[in-house]
Amino acid sequence: MSVLPLAVLAPPQVLPSTSAGAPGPRRGRLLAVWDLDGTLTRAGTLLPFLRRVAGTTAVVRALAVAATRDLPWHGRGSAAKALVLQQLLGGRELAAVDRVARDYARQMREALRADSMRLWFWHRDSGHRLVIASASPAIYVRHLGRLLGADEVLCTDMTVVNGRLTGALKGANCRGAEKARRVLEHLGEQPASQVWAYANGAVDRPLLEIADVAVRVTRYRHITVRDDR
């Protein structure tokens, strides 16, 4: 079966099912894992969402504060993100932010990459399981996942106390090695006969390395992915 082109940096790499990091028993439906920002979308999704919640001025101020803080070099990006989220979302009512998140997810759905979505729906129509794995906050990524019919969404959670966001992360930032760990944990609960992974950045190399078919998504080159089984 021919599938319409997806922009990729390199052709899919088919790894042997016994490779290091391959998850347990090879049974279950094929699993397709998708990064969000730059893979399903064409750009980052967090800052536009924060601007909707808090306004542009507040976002600029929070970014400036994070840039001037003496943050640890290792994990600096995650620390800066946590600080920005704390400043902009801490203390806000979850219900109010969730209303913004639902509307934001609906608008995101209308602006997703057409090439990626063709393959998303090919996987779905083929009966494969679909997972979104993203460092972006669950508050809007899970809404998008439901709209797209994802089977699971693995993303960065935030702490809620008495109906209000504290601004603190609940667990680790779902990025890099942590994202790959979450996917492997998911596979421990729901094994797959084969794993396809789609991602656009070097930070997602750990995710691509655990996949049987690893697709690096970019805007520059096009290939046609084929499934002749």
Contacts in CASP RR format, 6 or more apart in sequence:
PFRMAT RR
TARGET T0000
AUTHOR 0000-0000-0000
METHOD contacts of the structure
MODEL  1
MSVLPLAVLAPPQVLPSTSAGAPGPRRGRLLAVWDLDGTLTRAGTLLPFL
RRVAGTTAVVRALAVAATRDLPWHGRGSAAKALVLQQLLGGRELAAVDRV
ARDYARQMREALRADSMRLWFWHRDSGHRLVIASASPAIYVRHLGRLLGA
DEVLCTDMTVVNGRLTGALKGANCRGAEKARRVLEHLGEQPASQVWAYAN
GAVDRPLLEIADVAVRVTRYRHITVRDDR
1 226 0 8 1.000
1 227 0 8 1.000
1 228 0 8 1.000
2 224 0 8 1.000
2 226 0 8 1.000
3 118 0 8 1.000
3 119 0 8 1.000
3 122 0 8 1.000
3 224 0 8 1.000
3 225 0 8 1.000
3 226 0 8 1.000
3 227 0 8 1.000
4 115 0 8 1.000
4 118 0 8 1.000
4 119 0 8 1.000
4 122 0 8 1.000
4 224 0 8 1.000
5 115 0 8 1.000
5 222 0 8 1.000
5 223 0 8 1.000
5 224 0 8 1.000
6 115 0 8 1.000
6 116 0 8 1.000
6 118 0 8 1.000
6 119 0 8 1.000
6 198 0 8 1.000
6 215 0 8 1.000
6 217 0 8 1.000
6 222 0 8 1.000
6 223 0 8 1.000
6 225 0 8 1.000
7 115 0 8 1.000
7 217 0 8 1.000
7 218 0 8 1.000
7 219 0 8 1.000
7 220 0 8 1.000
7 221 0 8 1.000
7 222 0 8 1.000
8 215 0 8 1.000
8 216 0 8 1.000
8 217 0 8 1.000
8 218 0 8 1.000
8 221 0 8 1.000
8 222 0 8 1.000
8 223 0 8 1.000
9 216 0 8 1.000
9 217 0 8 1.000
9 218 0 8 1.000
9 220 0 8 1.000
9 221 0 8 1.000
10 216 0 8 1.000
11 223 0 8 1.000
12 196 0 8 1.000
12 213 0 8 1.000
12 214 0 8 1.000
12 215 0 8 1.000
12 225 0 8 1.000
13 208 0 8 1.000
13 213 0 8 1.000
13 214 0 8 1.000
14 212 0 8 1.000
14 213 0 8 1.000
15 22 0 8 1.000
15 211 0 8 1.000
15 212 0 8 1.000
15 213 0 8 1.000
15 214 0 8 1.000
16 22 0 8 1.000
17 26 0 8 1.000
17 194 0 8 1.000
17 212 0 8 1.000
21 184 0 8 1.000
21 209 0 8 1.000
21 210 0 8 1.000
22 195 0 8 1.000
22 210 0 8 1.000
22 212 0 8 1.000
23 184 0 8 1.000
23 187 0 8 1.000
23 188 0 8 1.000
23 191 0 8 1.000
23 192 0 8 1.000
23 195 0 8 1.000
23 210 0 8 1.000
24 187 0 8 1.000
24 188 0 8 1.000
24 191 0 8 1.000
25 191 0 8 1.000
26 191 0 8 1.000
26 192 0 8 1.000
26 193 0 8 1.000
26 194 0 8 1.000
27 191 0 8 1.000
27 192 0 8 1.000
27 193 0 8 1.000
28 190 0 8 1.000
28 191 0 8 1.000
28 192 0 8 1.000
28 193 0 8 1.000
29 127 0 8 1.000
29 128 0 8 1.000
29 129 0 8 1.000
29 192 0 8 1.000
29 193 0 8 1.000
30 123 0 8 1.000
30 126 0 8 1.000
30 127 0 8 1.000
30 128 0 8 1.000
30 129 0 8 1.000
30 192 0 8 1.000
30 193 0 8 1.000
30 194 0 8 1.000
30 195 0 8 1.000
30 196 0 8 1.000
31 128 0 8 1.000
31 129 0 8 1.000
31 130 0 8 1.000
31 131 0 8 1.000
31 187 0 8 1.000
31 190 0 8 1.000
31 192 0 8 1.000
31 194 0 8 1.000
31 195 0 8 1.000
31 196 0 8 1.000
32 120 0 8 1.000
32 123 0 8 1.000
32 128 0 8 1.000
32 129 0 8 1.000
32 130 0 8 1.000
32 131 0 8 1.000
32 195 0 8 1.000
32 196 0 8 1.000
32 197 0 8 1.000
32 198 0 8 1.000
33 131 0 8 1.000
33 132 0 8 1.000
33 133 0 8 1.000
33 183 0 8 1.000
33 195 0 8 1.000
33 196 0 8 1.000
33 197 0 8 1.000
33 198 0 8 1.000
33 207 0 8 1.000
33 211 0 8 1.000
34 40 0 8 1.000
34 116 0 8 1.000
34 120 0 8 1.000
34 130 0 8 1.000
34 131 0 8 1.000
34 132 0 8 1.000
34 133 0 8 1.000
34 197 0 8 1.000
34 198 0 8 1.000
34 199 0 8 1.000
35 132 0 8 1.000
35 133 0 8 1.000
35 134 0 8 1.000
35 179 0 8 1.000
35 198 0 8 1.000
35 199 0 8 1.000
35 200 0 8 1.000
35 201 0 8 1.000
35 204 0 8 1.000
35 207 0 8 1.000
35 217 0 8 1.000
36 45 0 8 1.000
36 132 0 8 1.000
36 133 0 8 1.000
36 134 0 8 1.000
36 136 0 8 1.000
36 141 0 8 1.000
36 144 0 8 1.000
36 155 0 8 1.000
37 43 0 8 1.000
37 44 0 8 1.000
37 45 0 8 1.000
37 46 0 8 1.000
37 134 0 8 1.000
37 135 0 8 1.000
37 136 0 8 1.000
37 200 0 8 1.000
38 44 0 8 1.000
38 113 0 8 1.000
38 200 0 8 1.000
38 217 0 8 1.000
39 113 0 8 1.000
39 116 0 8 1.000
39 198 0 8 1.000
39 199 0 8 1.000
39 200 0 8 1.000
39 217 0 8 1.000
40 112 0 8 1.000
40 113 0 8 1.000
40 116 0 8 1.000
40 117 0 8 1.000
40 120 0 8 1.000
40 132 0 8 1.000
41 108 0 8 1.000
41 111 0 8 1.000
41 112 0 8 1.000
41 113 0 8 1.000
42 111 0 8 1.000
42 113 0 8 1.000
42 219 0 8 1.000
44 136 0 8 1.000
45 108 0 8 1.000
45 136 0 8 1.000
45 140 0 8 1.000
46 81 0 8 1.000
46 136 0 8 1.000
46 137 0 8 1.000
47 59 0 8 1.000
48 104 0 8 1.000
49 100 0 8 1.000
49 101 0 8 1.000
49 104 0 8 1.000
49 136 0 8 1.000
49 137 0 8 1.000
49 140 0 8 1.000
50 59 0 8 1.000
50 62 0 8 1.000
50 84 0 8 1.000
50 85 0 8 1.000
50 88 0 8 1.000
50 89 0 8 1.000
51 59 0 8 1.000
52 100 0 8 1.000
52 104 0 8 1.000
53 88 0 8 1.000
53 89 0 8 1.000
53 92 0 8 1.000
53 97 0 8 1.000
53 100 0 8 1.000
54 62 0 8 1.000
54 88 0 8 1.000
54 89 0 8 1.000
58 87 0 8 1.000
58 88 0 8 1.000
59 84 0 8 1.000
59 88 0 8 1.000
61 87 0 8 1.000
62 83 0 8 1.000
62 84 0 8 1.000
62 87 0 8 1.000
62 88 0 8 1.000
63 84 0 8 1.000
65 83 0 8 1.000
65 87 0 8 1.000
66 80 0 8 1.000
66 83 0 8 1.000
66 84 0 8 1.000
67 80 0 8 1.000
69 80 0 8 1.000
69 83 0 8 1.000
71 77 0 8 1.000
71 79 0 8 1.000
71 80 0 8 1.000
71 83 0 8 1.000
72 79 0 8 1.000
78 172 0 8 1.000
78 173 0 8 1.000
78 175 0 8 1.000
81 135 0 8 1.000
81 173 0 8 1.000
82 168 0 8 1.000
82 169 0 8 1.000
82 173 0 8 1.000
85 137 0 8 1.000
85 158 0 8 1.000
85 167 0 8 1.000
85 168 0 8 1.000
85 169 0 8 1.000
86 166 0 8 1.000
86 167 0 8 1.000
86 168 0 8 1.000
89 97 0 8 1.000
89 158 0 8 1.000
89 165 0 8 1.000
89 167 0 8 1.000
90 164 0 8 1.000
90 165 0 8 1.000
90 166 0 8 1.000
90 167 0 8 1.000
91 164 0 8 1.000
91 165 0 8 1.000
91 166 0 8 1.000
91 167 0 8 1.000
92 164 0 8 1.000
92 165 0 8 1.000
93 163 0 8 1.000
93 164 0 8 1.000
93 165 0 8 1.000
94 139 0 8 1.000
94 160 0 8 1.000
94 163 0 8 1.000
94 164 0 8 1.000
94 165 0 8 1.000
95 163 0 8 1.000
97 139 0 8 1.000
97 165 0 8 1.000
98 139 0 8 1.000
101 139 0 8 1.000
101 140 0 8 1.000
101 143 0 8 1.000
102 140 0 8 1.000
102 143 0 8 1.000
104 140 0 8 1.000
104 143 0 8 1.000
105 140 0 8 1.000
105 141 0 8 1.000
105 143 0 8 1.000
105 144 0 8 1.000
105 145 0 8 1.000
105 147 0 8 1.000
106 143 0 8 1.000
106 147 0 8 1.000
108 140 0 8 1.000
108 144 0 8 1.000
109 144 0 8 1.000
109 147 0 8 1.000
109 148 0 8 1.000
115 222 0 8 1.000
116 198 0 8 1.000
116 217 0 8 1.000
119 198 0 8 1.000
119 225 0 8 1.000
120 130 0 8 1.000
120 148 0 8 1.000
123 130 0 8 1.000
123 196 0 8 1.000
124 130 0 8 1.000
124 149 0 8 1.000
126 227 0 8 1.000
128 196 0 8 1.000
129 151 0 8 1.000
129 152 0 8 1.000
129 190 0 8 1.000
129 192 0 8 1.000
130 148 0 8 1.000
130 149 0 8 1.000
130 150 0 8 1.000
130 151 0 8 1.000
130 152 0 8 1.000
131 150 0 8 1.000
131 151 0 8 1.000
131 152 0 8 1.000
131 153 0 8 1.000
131 154 0 8 1.000
131 183 0 8 1.000
131 186 0 8 1.000
132 141 0 8 1.000
132 144 0 8 1.000
132 145 0 8 1.000
132 148 0 8 1.000
132 150 0 8 1.000
132 152 0 8 1.000
132 153 0 8 1.000
132 154 0 8 1.000
132 155 0 8 1.000
133 154 0 8 1.000
133 155 0 8 1.000
133 174 0 8 1.000
133 179 0 8 1.000
133 182 0 8 1.000
133 183 0 8 1.000
133 207 0 8 1.000
134 141 0 8 1.000
134 153 0 8 1.000
134 154 0 8 1.000
134 155 0 8 1.000
134 156 0 8 1.000
134 174 0 8 1.000
134 179 0 8 1.000
135 155 0 8 1.000
135 156 0 8 1.000
135 173 0 8 1.000
135 174 0 8 1.000
135 175 0 8 1.000
135 176 0 8 1.000
135 179 0 8 1.000
136 155 0 8 1.000
136 156 0 8 1.000
137 155 0 8 1.000
137 156 0 8 1.000
137 157 0 8 1.000
137 158 0 8 1.000
138 153 0 8 1.000
138 155 0 8 1.000
138 156 0 8 1.000
138 157 0 8 1.000
138 158 0 8 1.000
139 158 0 8 1.000
141 153 0 8 1.000
141 155 0 8 1.000
142 153 0 8 1.000
142 155 0 8 1.000
144 153 0 8 1.000
145 153 0 8 1.000
152 186 0 8 1.000
154 174 0 8 1.000
154 179 0 8 1.000
154 182 0 8 1.000
154 183 0 8 1.000
154 186 0 8 1.000
155 174 0 8 1.000
156 169 0 8 1.000
156 173 0 8 1.000
156 174 0 8 1.000
156 175 0 8 1.000
157 169 0 8 1.000
157 170 0 8 1.000
157 171 0 8 1.000
158 165 0 8 1.000
158 166 0 8 1.000
158 167 0 8 1.000
158 168 0 8 1.000
158 169 0 8 1.000
158 170 0 8 1.000
159 165 0 8 1.000
159 166 0 8 1.000
159 167 0 8 1.000
159 168 0 8 1.000
159 169 0 8 1.000
159 170 0 8 1.000
160 166 0 8 1.000
172 178 0 8 1.000
174 182 0 8 1.000
175 203 0 8 1.000
176 203 0 8 1.000
176 204 0 8 1.000
176 205 0 8 1.000
176 206 0 8 1.000
176 207 0 8 1.000
177 206 0 8 1.000
179 204 0 8 1.000
179 206 0 8 1.000
179 207 0 8 1.000
180 206 0 8 1.000
180 207 0 8 1.000
180 209 0 8 1.000
180 210 0 8 1.000
183 195 0 8 1.000
183 197 0 8 1.000
183 207 0 8 1.000
183 210 0 8 1.000
184 210 0 8 1.000
187 195 0 8 1.000
194 212 0 8 1.000
194 213 0 8 1.000
195 210 0 8 1.000
195 211 0 8 1.000
195 212 0 8 1.000
195 213 0 8 1.000
196 211 0 8 1.000
196 212 0 8 1.000
196 213 0 8 1.000
196 214 0 8 1.000
196 215 0 8 1.000
197 204 0 8 1.000
197 207 0 8 1.000
197 208 0 8 1.000
197 210 0 8 1.000
197 211 0 8 1.000
197 213 0 8 1.000
197 214 0 8 1.000
197 215 0 8 1.000
198 215 0 8 1.000
198 217 0 8 1.000
199 207 0 8 1.000
199 208 0 8 1.000
199 215 0 8 1.000
199 216 0 8 1.000
199 217 0 8 1.000
200 216 0 8 1.000
200 217 0 8 1.000
200 218 0 8 1.000
201 216 0 8 1.000
208 214 0 8 1.000
208 215 0 8 1.000
208 216 0 8 1.000
215 225 0 8 1.000
END
